[in-house]
Amino acid sequence: MEFERLPEFKKELKNLLKKYRTLEQDLEVVQMDLEDEPGESPPFSFRISNLGIQTCIIKVKKIACKALKGRGVNSGLRLIYAHFPEEQKIVFIEIYHKNDKENEDRQRILDNFN
C-alpha cells in the first residue's frame, strides 16, 4: 500500500505535533492497520457519503494517541483519507481534533478529488 499526504494535511500534522508529540508514531500504527484493512471498519471508521464523487473517502474516528494518556482510542483525533483500491493507494487529506473542528473540510475533499 502506498501512502501520500496532501500539503494541507502536512501543515495540520505539523501544528498538531506541537500539542501531541507522539502523533507521527501514532499515525504509523494507523498506517499499519490500513495496510491490512484499508476500507471502512465501523465503529472506528466509515465512508463519508453525500459528496457526489466516486472516490472512496473515509473518516477514522478512533485514533489511539499516546500523548493523550488514559484516553486510548477515544483521543478525539479524526483522520480523513481517500482510498484507491485499484492503485493500492491511500491519500491522507485531513487530521484534526474534534474539539478544534466539528466536521471534515468537504471543500478540500471536492477540490482534490472531484
C-alpha positions as CSV (number, residue, x, y, z in Angstrom):
1,M,0.0,0.0,0.0
2,E,1.3,3.4,-1.0
3,F,0.6,6.4,1.3
4,E,0.6,10.1,0.3
5,R,-0.2,13.3,2.2
6,L,-1.8,16.4,0.9
7,P,0.2,19.6,1.6
8,E,-2.7,20.8,3.9
9,F,-2.5,17.6,5.8
10,K,1.2,18.0,6.4
11,K,0.6,21.5,7.7
12,E,-2.1,20.4,10.1
13,L,0.1,17.5,11.3
14,K,3.0,19.9,12.0
15,N,0.7,22.1,14.1
16,L,-0.8,19.1,16.0
17,L,2.7,17.6,16.7
18,K,3.4,20.6,18.9
19,K,0.5,19.6,21.1
20,Y,0.6,15.8,20.6
21,R,4.3,14.8,20.4
22,T,3.6,11.1,19.7
23,L,1.2,11.7,16.7
24,E,3.7,10.8,14.0
25,Q,4.3,7.4,15.6
26,D,0.5,7.0,16.2
27,L,0.0,7.6,12.5
28,E,2.5,4.9,11.7
29,V,0.3,2.5,13.7
30,V,-2.8,3.7,11.8
31,Q,-0.9,3.1,8.5
32,M,-0.1,-0.5,9.5
33,D,-3.8,-1.0,10.3
34,L,-4.8,0.4,7.0
35,E,-2.4,-1.9,5.2
36,D,-4.5,-4.8,6.5
37,E,-7.9,-3.2,6.3
38,P,-8.0,0.0,4.2
39,G,-11.7,0.3,3.8
40,E,-14.3,1.4,6.3
41,S,-14.4,-0.5,9.5
42,P,-17.3,0.6,11.8
43,P,-17.4,1.9,14.5
44,F,-13.8,3.0,14.1
45,S,-14.1,4.4,10.6
46,F,-16.8,4.9,8.0
47,R,-17.3,6.2,4.4
48,I,-18.3,9.8,4.1
49,S,-21.4,10.0,1.9
50,N,-23.2,12.7,0.0
51,L,-20.1,14.1,-1.5
52,G,-21.1,13.5,-5.1
53,I,-17.8,12.0,-6.1
54,Q,-16.7,8.5,-7.0
55,T,-13.6,8.5,-4.8
56,C,-13.9,6.5,-1.5
57,I,-13.4,9.0,1.3
58,I,-13.1,7.5,4.8
59,K,-13.3,9.2,8.2
60,V,-11.4,7.5,11.1
61,K,-13.0,8.5,14.4
62,K,-10.9,6.3,16.7
63,I,-7.2,7.0,16.7
64,A,-5.1,6.0,19.7
65,C,-2.7,8.7,20.7
66,K,-0.1,8.0,23.3
67,A,0.3,11.7,24.1
68,L,-3.3,11.7,25.4
69,K,-2.7,9.4,28.3
70,G,-5.7,7.4,29.6
71,R,-7.8,8.3,26.6
72,G,-6.9,5.3,24.3
73,V,-8.8,5.3,21.0
74,N,-11.1,8.0,22.4
75,S,-8.5,10.6,21.9
76,G,-10.8,12.8,19.8
77,L,-8.5,12.9,16.8
78,R,-10.0,12.5,13.4
79,L,-8.3,11.4,10.2
80,I,-9.8,11.8,6.7
81,Y,-8.3,9.8,3.8
82,A,-9.1,8.8,0.2
83,H,-8.8,5.1,-0.6
84,F,-7.9,3.9,-4.1
85,P,-8.2,0.1,-4.1
86,E,-7.2,-0.5,-7.7
87,E,-4.0,1.5,-7.2
88,Q,-3.3,0.2,-3.7
89,K,-3.0,3.9,-2.6
90,I,-4.2,6.0,0.4
91,V,-4.1,9.7,0.4
92,F,-4.3,11.4,3.8
93,I,-6.5,14.5,3.4
94,E,-7.1,16.0,6.8
95,I,-6.3,15.4,10.5
96,Y,-7.8,17.4,13.4
97,H,-9.1,17.2,16.9
98,K,-12.8,17.1,17.3
99,N,-12.7,20.0,19.9
100,D,-10.9,22.2,17.3
101,K,-13.3,21.5,14.4
102,E,-16.7,19.9,14.2
103,N,-16.5,18.2,10.7
104,E,-14.2,17.4,7.8
105,D,-13.4,20.1,5.2
106,R,-15.7,18.9,2.4
107,Q,-14.5,21.7,0.1
108,R,-10.9,20.4,0.4
109,I,-12.1,16.9,-0.5
110,L,-14.0,18.2,-3.5
111,D,-11.1,20.4,-4.6
112,N,-8.7,17.5,-4.6
113,F,-10.8,14.5,-5.7
114,N,-13.6,15.8,-7.9
